[in-house]
Amino acid sequence: MCYSAQIKAEYDKYVREFGAKLTVEDYVRLFWERRNSKKTKVPRAIDLDFLRHEARTDEAREIQRFIREYDAEQIAALEQETFKQRKRLADAERTLQTKTTKKALDDRRIASDKIAWCKSKLAALKRTDPASVDRRIFPGWYCHVMVSEGGQRLLKPMRYQCRLAGKPAFYDTKYPGTYNARRDNLEGFWKGVFGVSHGIMVADAFYENVERIDEAGKPYNTVLEFKPRGLGTMLVACLWSRWTDPAGKEPDLLSFAAITDEPPAEVAAAGHDRCIIPIKAENIDAWLNPDPRNLSALYAILDDRERPYYEHRMAA
C-alpha cells in the first residue's frame, strides 16, 4: 500500500507543463471547509503556494483569507497549548526537586514531548518556503489531482481516500485502505470508476511501511522513501469519484485512490509487496479520457508504464 506520497504543490507548474486549469471554486470550498472541520487536512506546501501568488480575483483573495485565518487560529491554539505544557513541566520539576513520583515523572515526559511537538507545528506554520515534509500527503489528506472534463485538463483538490459515489459515508472506516486501488480488483470493487473517471497525481516519491527484525529477533516497523532514479516526477495513475450526500447534510466530496500493482524487484527486496503505477506522459490524454467499452486499452496504458529503478532510504 502506498500510504504516503510527496506531491507537486505548485499549481502554476501544472498549468505550464500540462496545460491544466485550476478549478478555483473547488479550492475555495476546500479551504472554507477546513475552517470548520479538523478532519480536512491540506499539505502546508499547497497553502504556501496559494499565499505566494498575487491574488487578482475575488476567489483568490478569498482562498488567501481562509488560509490566513486558519493559520492564525492554529498558531493561537498551539501557543496556548505550549503555555499550558510549560506550566505542567515547571510544576513537575518543582515536585521532583523534593520527591520523585510517577505522576511528576510522567508529567515531565509528556509535557516535554508536547512542547517539542507544538514547536515543530508552529515552525511549519511560520515557514514561508516549504520544506520537503510540507509536500507529504497521507490517507485522508487533500492534494491536487489532474482530470479531464469536456476535453480540458483540470486541477481539482481531492482527498487521498476514495469514497465511491452511492456508497455510505461509513465506508471510510469500513474500508480504510481505499486510498489505493489494486490493479487486480479494478473490475471488482472499482468497477464503477475504472474506465469512467480517471485522474493523475504528480509525485516525486512514495512511502511505505516496512517490517524489519531487530537484533533480538523482534519485528518492528519502519518507513522507507522510494524515489525513481532518473525519472523525476511520476504521473501516478488514479481513480476518482464525486460523492454526494443523499440527505444533503454534507458537502460533496471529491476523493481518489492511486492504482497499485505488483512491485518491481528492488521494491520487493526492500520488503514491500505493492507499488504505484507511473504512466508515460504520452498516455496522459488517453488515460484521462477513458473509453469504458475498451478496458483492454486502459490495461495497456498501465502495462506501458514508466519503469524506473526505485532507490530507497529510511524516511526522515
C-alpha positions as YAML, in Angstrom:
chain: A
units: angstrom
residues:
- id: 1
  name: MET
  ca: [0.00, 0.00, 0.00]
- id: 2
  name: CYS
  ca: [1.29, 3.46, -0.87]
- id: 3
  name: TYR
  ca: [0.37, 5.11, 2.42]
- id: 4
  name: SER
  ca: [2.09, 8.43, 1.70]
- id: 5
  name: ALA
  ca: [3.47, 10.42, -1.22]
- id: 6
  name: GLN
  ca: [5.47, 13.59, -1.80]
- id: 7
  name: ILE
  ca: [3.37, 15.62, -4.21]
- id: 8
  name: LYS
  ca: [3.94, 18.54, -6.56]
- id: 9
  name: ALA
  ca: [2.28, 21.51, -4.88]
- id: 10
  name: GLU
  ca: [2.96, 24.41, -7.30]
- id: 11
  name: TYR
  ca: [-0.17, 24.76, -9.38]
- id: 12
  name: ASP
  ca: [1.48, 27.04, -11.96]
- id: 13
  name: LYS
  ca: [3.70, 24.09, -12.90]
- id: 14
  name: TYR
  ca: [0.59, 22.07, -13.73]
- id: 15
  name: VAL
  ca: [-0.61, 24.97, -15.86]
- id: 16
  name: ARG
  ca: [2.74, 25.38, -17.61]
- id: 17
  name: GLU
  ca: [3.70, 21.71, -18.05]
- id: 18
  name: PHE
  ca: [0.30, 20.09, -18.57]
- id: 19
  name: GLY
  ca: [-2.00, 22.92, -19.66]
- id: 20
  name: ALA
  ca: [-4.25, 22.20, -16.68]
- id: 21
  name: LYS
  ca: [-6.75, 24.79, -15.49]
- id: 22
  name: LEU
  ca: [-7.36, 25.27, -11.77]
- id: 23
  name: THR
  ca: [-11.00, 24.74, -10.71]
- id: 24
  name: VAL
  ca: [-10.90, 27.69, -8.32]
- id: 25
  name: GLU
  ca: [-14.38, 27.18, -6.88]
- id: 26
  name: ASP
  ca: [-13.39, 23.71, -5.61]
- id: 27
  name: TYR
  ca: [-10.39, 25.18, -3.79]
- id: 28
  name: VAL
  ca: [-12.48, 27.97, -2.27]
- id: 29
  name: ARG
  ca: [-14.83, 25.33, -0.90]
- id: 30
  name: LEU
  ca: [-11.94, 23.19, 0.38]
- id: 31
  name: PHE
  ca: [-10.33, 25.97, 2.38]
- id: 32
  name: TRP
  ca: [-13.70, 27.13, 3.68]
- id: 33
  name: GLU
  ca: [-14.48, 23.59, 4.85]
- id: 34
  name: ARG
  ca: [-11.11, 23.34, 6.58]
- id: 35
  name: ARG
  ca: [-12.02, 26.34, 8.71]
- id: 36
  name: ASN
  ca: [-14.94, 24.30, 10.05]
- id: 37
  name: SER
  ca: [-13.55, 20.76, 10.19]
- id: 38
  name: LYS
  ca: [-10.49, 19.35, 11.91]
- id: 39
  name: LYS
  ca: [-10.69, 16.34, 9.57]
- id: 40
  name: THR
  ca: [-9.78, 18.41, 6.50]
- id: 41
  name: LYS
  ca: [-6.01, 18.19, 6.02]
- id: 42
  name: VAL
  ca: [-4.04, 20.04, 3.34]
- id: 43
  name: PRO
  ca: [-0.25, 19.87, 2.83]
- id: 44
  name: ARG
  ca: [1.44, 23.06, 4.01]
- id: 45
  name: ALA
  ca: [3.15, 23.46, 0.63]
- id: 46
  name: ILE
  ca: [-0.23, 23.96, -1.06]
- id: 47
  name: ASP
  ca: [-1.13, 26.68, 1.46]
- id: 48
  name: LEU
  ca: [2.17, 28.45, 0.82]
- id: 49
  name: ASP
  ca: [1.76, 28.14, -2.94]
- id: 50
  name: PHE
  ca: [-1.59, 29.96, -2.83]
- id: 51
  name: LEU
  ca: [-0.20, 32.61, -0.48]
- id: 52
  name: ARG
  ca: [2.82, 33.40, -2.66]
- id: 53
  name: HIS
  ca: [0.74, 34.26, -5.73]
- id: 54
  name: GLU
  ca: [-0.71, 37.71, -6.24]
- id: 55
  name: ALA
  ca: [-4.47, 37.49, -5.64]
- id: 56
  name: ARG
  ca: [-6.05, 39.02, -8.75]
- id: 57
  name: THR
  ca: [-9.58, 37.70, -8.36]
- id: 58
  name: ASP
  ca: [-12.18, 37.65, -5.60]
- id: 59
  name: GLU
  ca: [-11.84, 33.86, -5.40]
- id: 60
  name: ALA
  ca: [-8.05, 34.03, -4.99]
- id: 61
  name: ARG
  ca: [-8.39, 36.68, -2.29]
- id: 62
  name: GLU
  ca: [-10.96, 34.52, -0.53]
- id: 63
  name: ILE
  ca: [-8.65, 31.50, -0.60]
- id: 64
  name: GLN
  ca: [-5.81, 33.55, 0.89]
- id: 65
  name: ARG
  ca: [-8.12, 34.93, 3.58]
- id: 66
  name: PHE
  ca: [-9.29, 31.44, 4.57]
- id: 67
  name: ILE
  ca: [-5.68, 30.21, 4.76]
- id: 68
  name: ARG
  ca: [-4.51, 33.17, 6.87]
- id: 69
  name: GLU
  ca: [-7.48, 32.88, 9.22]
- id: 70
  name: TYR
  ca: [-6.83, 29.16, 9.61]
- id: 71
  name: ASP
  ca: [-3.13, 29.83, 10.29]
- id: 72
  name: ALA
  ca: [-3.97, 32.45, 12.93]
- id: 73
  name: GLU
  ca: [-6.35, 30.07, 14.70]
- id: 74
  name: GLN
  ca: [-3.81, 27.24, 14.64]
- id: 75
  name: ILE
  ca: [-0.97, 29.45, 15.91]
- id: 76
  name: ALA
  ca: [-3.11, 30.79, 18.75]
- id: 77
  name: ALA
  ca: [-4.15, 27.27, 19.79]
- id: 78
  name: LEU
  ca: [-0.55, 25.99, 19.66]
- id: 79
  name: GLU
  ca: [0.76, 28.92, 21.67]
- id: 80
  name: GLN
  ca: [-1.91, 28.33, 24.32]
- id: 81
  name: GLU
  ca: [-1.03, 24.63, 24.44]
- id: 82
  name: THR
  ca: [2.68, 25.46, 24.74]
- id: 83
  name: PHE
  ca: [1.98, 27.80, 27.68]
- id: 84
  name: LYS
  ca: [-0.14, 25.08, 29.35]
- id: 85
  name: GLN
  ca: [2.56, 22.42, 28.92]
- id: 86
  name: ARG
  ca: [5.35, 24.71, 30.13]
- id: 87
  name: LYS
  ca: [3.39, 25.25, 33.35]
- id: 88
  name: ARG
  ca: [2.88, 21.49, 33.63]
- id: 89
  name: LEU
  ca: [6.62, 20.94, 33.12]
- id: 90
  name: ALA
  ca: [7.57, 23.59, 35.69]
- id: 91
  name: ASP
  ca: [5.18, 22.07, 38.26]
- id: 92
  name: ALA
  ca: [6.64, 18.62, 37.66]
- id: 93
  name: GLU
  ca: [10.22, 19.91, 38.00]
- id: 94
  name: ARG
  ca: [9.39, 21.58, 41.31]
- id: 95
  name: THR
  ca: [7.87, 18.36, 42.64]
- id: 96
  name: LEU
  ca: [10.87, 16.30, 41.55]
- id: 97
  name: GLN
  ca: [13.23, 18.59, 43.44]
- id: 98
  name: THR
  ca: [11.76, 17.33, 46.71]
- id: 99
  name: LYS
  ca: [10.16, 13.98, 45.84]
- id: 100
  name: THR
  ca: [10.22, 11.54, 42.96]
- id: 101
  name: THR
  ca: [6.72, 10.47, 41.99]
- id: 102
  name: LYS
  ca: [5.40, 8.58, 38.99]
- id: 103
  name: LYS
  ca: [2.97, 11.40, 38.22]
- id: 104
  name: ALA
  ca: [5.70, 14.03, 38.20]
- id: 105
  name: LEU
  ca: [7.93, 11.87, 36.00]
- id: 106
  name: ASP
  ca: [5.07, 11.25, 33.58]
- id: 107
  name: ASP
  ca: [4.12, 14.94, 33.56]
- id: 108
  name: ARG
  ca: [7.70, 15.96, 32.81]
- id: 109
  name: ARG
  ca: [7.98, 13.47, 29.94]
- id: 110
  name: ILE
  ca: [4.58, 14.21, 28.43]
- id: 111
  name: ALA
  ca: [4.94, 17.99, 28.77]
- id: 112
  name: SER
  ca: [8.39, 17.93, 27.18]
- id: 113
  name: ASP
  ca: [7.13, 15.87, 24.24]
- id: 114
  name: LYS
  ca: [4.10, 18.12, 23.72]
- id: 115
  name: ILE
  ca: [6.21, 21.29, 23.88]
- id: 116
  name: ALA
  ca: [8.53, 19.88, 21.20]
- id: 117
  name: TRP
  ca: [5.53, 18.89, 19.07]
- id: 118
  name: CYS
  ca: [3.99, 22.36, 19.39]
- id: 119
  name: LYS
  ca: [7.29, 24.00, 18.44]
- id: 120
  name: SER
  ca: [7.51, 21.82, 15.34]
- id: 121
  name: LYS
  ca: [3.95, 22.69, 14.28]
- id: 122
  name: LEU
  ca: [4.50, 26.40, 14.93]
- id: 123
  name: ALA
  ca: [7.69, 26.37, 12.89]
- id: 124
  name: ALA
  ca: [5.83, 24.75, 9.98]
- id: 125
  name: LEU
  ca: [3.04, 27.34, 10.14]
- id: 126
  name: LYS
  ca: [5.53, 30.21, 10.16]
- id: 127
  name: ARG
  ca: [7.65, 28.92, 7.26]
- id: 128
  name: THR
  ca: [7.44, 30.92, 4.04]
- id: 129
  name: ASP
  ca: [9.40, 28.41, 1.93]
- id: 130
  name: PRO
  ca: [8.13, 24.80, 2.05]
- id: 131
  name: ALA
  ca: [10.34, 22.01, 3.32]
- id: 132
  name: SER
  ca: [10.12, 18.55, 1.75]
- id: 133
  name: VAL
  ca: [7.92, 17.37, 4.62]
- id: 134
  name: ASP
  ca: [5.41, 20.10, 3.72]
- id: 135
  name: ARG
  ca: [4.68, 18.27, 0.46]
- id: 136
  name: ARG
  ca: [3.76, 14.95, 2.09]
- id: 137
  name: ILE
  ca: [0.22, 13.62, 1.94]
- id: 138
  name: PHE
  ca: [-1.32, 10.80, 3.95]
- id: 139
  name: PRO
  ca: [-4.65, 8.98, 3.78]
- id: 140
  name: GLY
  ca: [-7.42, 11.50, 4.39]
- id: 141
  name: TRP
  ca: [-5.35, 14.47, 3.17]
- id: 142
  name: TYR
  ca: [-6.16, 16.60, 0.13]
- id: 143
  name: CYS
  ca: [-3.90, 17.30, -2.83]
- id: 144
  name: HIS
  ca: [-4.01, 18.31, -6.50]
- id: 145
  name: VAL
  ca: [-5.37, 15.70, -8.90]
- id: 146
  name: MET
  ca: [-5.41, 16.27, -12.66]
- id: 147
  name: VAL
  ca: [-8.56, 15.15, -14.51]
- id: 148
  name: SER
  ca: [-10.20, 15.87, -17.86]
- id: 149
  name: GLU
  ca: [-13.67, 17.28, -18.42]
- id: 150
  name: GLY
  ca: [-15.02, 18.42, -21.78]
- id: 151
  name: GLY
  ca: [-11.60, 17.97, -23.35]
- id: 152
  name: GLN
  ca: [-9.95, 20.35, -20.82]
- id: 153
  name: ARG
  ca: [-7.33, 19.21, -18.32]
- id: 154
  name: LEU
  ca: [-8.41, 20.40, -14.89]
- id: 155
  name: LEU
  ca: [-6.73, 20.51, -11.50]
- id: 156
  name: LYS
  ca: [-9.03, 19.65, -8.59]
- id: 157
  name: PRO
  ca: [-8.42, 19.21, -4.84]
- id: 158
  name: MET
  ca: [-9.23, 15.64, -3.82]
- id: 159
  name: ARG
  ca: [-9.00, 13.59, -0.67]
- id: 160
  name: TYR
  ca: [-6.50, 10.73, -0.71]
- id: 161
  name: GLN
  ca: [-9.00, 8.04, 0.25]
- id: 162
  name: CYS
  ca: [-11.74, 7.35, -2.24]
- id: 163
  name: ARG
  ca: [-15.37, 7.20, -1.19]
- id: 164
  name: LEU
  ca: [-17.24, 5.88, -4.20]
- id: 165
  name: ALA
  ca: [-20.42, 7.62, -5.31]
- id: 166
  name: GLY
  ca: [-23.51, 5.96, -3.89]
- id: 167
  name: LYS
  ca: [-21.67, 4.33, -1.00]
- id: 168
  name: PRO
  ca: [-22.48, 5.24, 2.62]
- id: 169
  name: ALA
  ca: [-20.09, 7.55, 4.50]
- id: 170
  name: PHE
  ca: [-19.17, 4.75, 6.92]
- id: 171
  name: TYR
  ca: [-17.22, 3.11, 4.07]
- id: 172
  name: ASP
  ca: [-14.34, 5.39, 5.13]
- id: 173
  name: THR
  ca: [-13.94, 3.33, 8.30]
- id: 174
  name: LYS
  ca: [-15.24, 0.01, 6.97]
- id: 175
  name: TYR
  ca: [-12.72, 0.11, 4.11]
- id: 176
  name: PRO
  ca: [-9.84, 2.29, 5.39]
- id: 177
  name: GLY
  ca: [-7.50, 1.10, 2.65]
- id: 178
  name: THR
  ca: [-9.40, 2.75, -0.20]
- id: 179
  name: TYR
  ca: [-6.61, 5.25, -0.80]
- id: 180
  name: ASN
  ca: [-5.13, 2.54, -3.04]
- id: 181
  name: ALA
  ca: [-6.86, 0.56, -5.78]
- id: 182
  name: ARG
  ca: [-5.36, -2.83, -6.60]
- id: 183
  name: ARG
  ca: [-4.95, -3.42, -10.30]
- id: 184
  name: ASP
  ca: [-6.32, -6.96, -9.94]
- id: 185
  name: ASN
  ca: [-9.56, -5.54, -8.48]
- id: 186
  name: LEU
  ca: [-10.27, -2.73, -10.96]
- id: 187
  name: GLU
  ca: [-13.25, -4.58, -12.41]
- id: 188
  name: GLY
  ca: [-14.41, -5.64, -8.96]
- id: 189
  name: PHE
  ca: [-14.64, -3.09, -6.15]
- id: 190
  name: TRP
  ca: [-13.60, -0.27, -8.51]
- id: 191
  name: LYS
  ca: [-15.80, -1.16, -11.50]
- id: 192
  name: GLY
  ca: [-17.92, 1.99, -11.10]
- id: 193
  name: VAL
  ca: [-14.94, 4.30, -11.73]
- id: 194
  name: PHE
  ca: [-12.44, 2.23, -13.72]
- id: 195
  name: GLY
  ca: [-12.96, 3.23, -17.33]
- id: 196
  name: VAL
  ca: [-15.11, 6.16, -16.23]
- id: 197
  name: SER
  ca: [-13.29, 8.70, -14.01]
- id: 198
  name: HIS
  ca: [-9.50, 8.64, -14.13]
- id: 199
  name: GLY
  ca: [-7.01, 11.07, -12.64]
- id: 200
  name: ILE
  ca: [-3.29, 11.67, -12.25]
- id: 201
  name: MET
  ca: [-1.39, 12.60, -9.10]
- id: 202
  name: VAL
  ca: [2.03, 14.14, -9.78]
- id: 203
  name: ALA
  ca: [4.53, 12.94, -7.17]
- id: 204
  name: ASP
  ca: [8.28, 12.85, -6.59]
- id: 205
  name: ALA
  ca: [8.37, 9.97, -4.10]
- id: 206
  name: PHE
  ca: [6.22, 7.46, -2.27]
- id: 207
  name: TYR
  ca: [6.50, 5.99, 1.21]
- id: 208
  name: GLU
  ca: [5.79, 2.55, 2.60]
- id: 209
  name: ASN
  ca: [5.61, 0.92, 6.00]
- id: 210
  name: VAL
  ca: [8.04, -1.99, 6.03]
- id: 211
  name: GLU
  ca: [8.60, -4.58, 8.75]
- id: 212
  name: ARG
  ca: [12.13, -5.15, 9.97]
- id: 213
  name: ILE
  ca: [13.62, -7.54, 12.53]
- id: 214
  name: ASP
  ca: [15.88, -6.17, 15.28]
- id: 215
  name: GLU
  ca: [18.95, -7.89, 16.77]
- id: 216
  name: ALA
  ca: [16.77, -9.62, 19.34]
- id: 217
  name: GLY
  ca: [14.62, -11.12, 16.62]
- id: 218
  name: LYS
  ca: [11.64, -8.88, 17.32]
- id: 219
  name: PRO
  ca: [9.73, -7.27, 14.43]
- id: 220
  name: TYR
  ca: [9.41, -3.50, 14.23]
- id: 221
  name: ASN
  ca: [8.01, -1.07, 11.69]
- id: 222
  name: THR
  ca: [9.98, 1.49, 9.71]
- id: 223
  name: VAL
  ca: [9.09, 3.86, 6.88]
- id: 224
  name: LEU
  ca: [11.01, 3.81, 3.60]
- id: 225
  name: GLU
  ca: [11.09, 6.55, 0.99]
- id: 226
  name: PHE
  ca: [11.16, 5.37, -2.64]
- id: 227
  name: LYS
  ca: [12.31, 7.70, -5.42]
- id: 228
  name: PRO
  ca: [12.51, 6.90, -9.14]
- id: 229
  name: ARG
  ca: [16.08, 7.18, -10.36]
- id: 230
  name: GLY
  ca: [16.35, 9.38, -13.46]
- id: 231
  name: LEU
  ca: [12.61, 9.91, -13.85]
- id: 232
  name: GLY
  ca: [11.95, 12.91, -11.64]
- id: 233
  name: THR
  ca: [8.23, 13.33, -11.19]
- id: 234
  name: MET
  ca: [5.83, 10.41, -11.54]
- id: 235
  name: LEU
  ca: [2.43, 10.65, -13.23]
- id: 236
  name: VAL
  ca: [0.62, 8.30, -10.87]
- id: 237
  name: ALA
  ca: [-2.47, 6.59, -12.33]
- id: 238
  name: CYS
  ca: [-5.53, 7.21, -10.14]
- id: 239
  name: LEU
  ca: [-9.28, 6.66, -9.98]
- id: 240
  name: TRP
  ca: [-11.61, 9.27, -8.51]
- id: 241
  name: SER
  ca: [-15.22, 9.86, -7.58]
- id: 242
  name: ARG
  ca: [-17.59, 12.67, -6.61]
- id: 243
  name: TRP
  ca: [-19.67, 11.59, -3.61]
- id: 244
  name: THR
  ca: [-22.93, 13.40, -2.87]
- id: 245
  name: ASP
  ca: [-24.75, 13.07, 0.45]
- id: 246
  name: PRO
  ca: [-28.26, 11.74, -0.32]
- id: 247
  name: ALA
  ca: [-29.55, 13.55, 2.77]
- id: 248
  name: GLY
  ca: [-27.99, 16.83, 1.64]
- id: 249
  name: LYS
  ca: [-26.37, 17.41, 5.04]
- id: 250
  name: GLU
  ca: [-22.74, 17.07, 3.98]
- id: 251
  name: PRO
  ca: [-20.93, 18.86, 1.14]
- id: 252
  name: ASP
  ca: [-19.90, 16.96, -1.98]
- id: 253
  name: LEU
  ca: [-16.68, 15.02, -1.57]
- id: 254
  name: LEU
  ca: [-14.03, 14.70, -4.27]
- id: 255
  name: SER
  ca: [-11.72, 11.79, -3.47]
- id: 256
  name: PHE
  ca: [-9.28, 9.48, -5.23]
- id: 257
  name: ALA
  ca: [-7.19, 6.33, -4.99]
- id: 258
  name: ALA
  ca: [-3.80, 5.54, -6.52]
- id: 259
  name: ILE
  ca: [-3.66, 2.33, -8.54]
- id: 260
  name: THR
  ca: [-1.10, -0.19, -7.29]
- id: 261
  name: ASP
  ca: [0.38, -3.32, -8.83]
- id: 262
  name: GLU
  ca: [2.96, -6.00, -8.12]
- id: 263
  name: PRO
  ca: [6.26, -4.32, -7.18]
- id: 264
  name: PRO
  ca: [9.47, -4.29, -9.21]
- id: 265
  name: ALA
  ca: [12.29, -6.40, -7.84]
- id: 266
  name: GLU
  ca: [14.02, -3.62, -5.88]
- id: 267
  name: VAL
  ca: [10.81, -2.61, -4.06]
- id: 268
  name: ALA
  ca: [10.05, -6.25, -3.21]
- id: 269
  name: ALA
  ca: [13.62, -6.73, -1.99]
- id: 270
  name: ALA
  ca: [13.20, -3.71, 0.30]
- id: 271
  name: GLY
  ca: [10.28, -5.52, 1.92]
- id: 272
  name: HIS
  ca: [7.12, -4.20, 0.27]
- id: 273
  name: ASP
  ca: [4.59, -6.06, -1.87]
- id: 274
  name: ARG
  ca: [2.87, -3.24, -3.82]
- id: 275
  name: CYS
  ca: [3.89, -0.28, -5.98]
- id: 276
  name: ILE
  ca: [2.15, 2.68, -7.60]
- id: 277
  name: ILE
  ca: [1.95, 2.87, -11.40]
- id: 278
  name: PRO
  ca: [3.56, 5.90, -13.12]
- id: 279
  name: ILE
  ca: [2.15, 6.21, -16.63]
- id: 280
  name: LYS
  ca: [4.03, 7.73, -19.57]
- id: 281
  name: ALA
  ca: [3.46, 11.39, -20.50]
- id: 282
  name: GLU
  ca: [2.29, 10.45, -24.00]
- id: 283
  name: ASN
  ca: [-0.58, 8.46, -22.46]
- id: 284
  name: ILE
  ca: [-1.99, 11.30, -20.30]
- id: 285
  name: ASP
  ca: [-4.95, 12.17, -22.51]
- id: 286
  name: ALA
  ca: [-5.82, 8.53, -23.25]
- id: 287
  name: TRP
  ca: [-5.79, 7.80, -19.50]
- id: 288
  name: LEU
  ca: [-7.79, 10.88, -18.52]
- id: 289
  name: ASN
  ca: [-10.41, 10.28, -21.23]
- id: 290
  name: PRO
  ca: [-11.12, 6.56, -20.87]
- id: 291
  name: ASP
  ca: [-13.47, 4.53, -23.04]
- id: 292
  name: PRO
  ca: [-15.44, 2.17, -20.75]
- id: 293
  name: ARG
  ca: [-16.06, -0.07, -23.77]
- id: 294
  name: ASN
  ca: [-12.32, -0.61, -24.27]
- id: 295
  name: LEU
  ca: [-10.85, -1.60, -20.92]
- id: 296
  name: SER
  ca: [-8.06, -3.52, -22.64]
- id: 297
  name: ALA
  ca: [-6.65, -0.20, -23.91]
- id: 298
  name: LEU
  ca: [-6.56, 1.09, -20.33]
- id: 299
  name: TYR
  ca: [-4.78, -2.02, -19.09]
- id: 300
  name: ALA
  ca: [-2.31, -1.50, -21.95]
- id: 301
  name: ILE
  ca: [-1.55, 2.01, -20.63]
- id: 302
  name: LEU
  ca: [-0.90, 0.57, -17.17]
- id: 303
  name: ASP
  ca: [1.41, -2.03, -18.72]
- id: 304
  name: ASP
  ca: [3.20, 0.58, -20.84]
- id: 305
  name: ARG
  ca: [4.28, 2.37, -17.67]
- id: 306
  name: GLU
  ca: [7.49, 4.11, -16.74]
- id: 307
  name: ARG
  ca: [9.79, 1.52, -15.22]
- id: 308
  name: PRO
  ca: [12.48, 3.40, -13.27]
- id: 309
  name: TYR
  ca: [14.72, 1.90, -10.64]
- id: 310
  name: TYR
  ca: [13.29, 2.90, -7.24]
- id: 311
  name: GLU
  ca: [16.02, 3.93, -4.85]
- id: 312
  name: HIS
  ca: [15.03, 3.76, -1.20]
- id: 313
  name: ARG
  ca: [16.20, 5.10, 2.11]
- id: 314
  name: MET
  ca: [14.86, 5.50, 5.63]
- id: 315
  name: ALA
  ca: [12.30, 8.30, 5.62]
- id: 316
  name: ALA
  ca: [13.18, 11.39, 7.64]
...
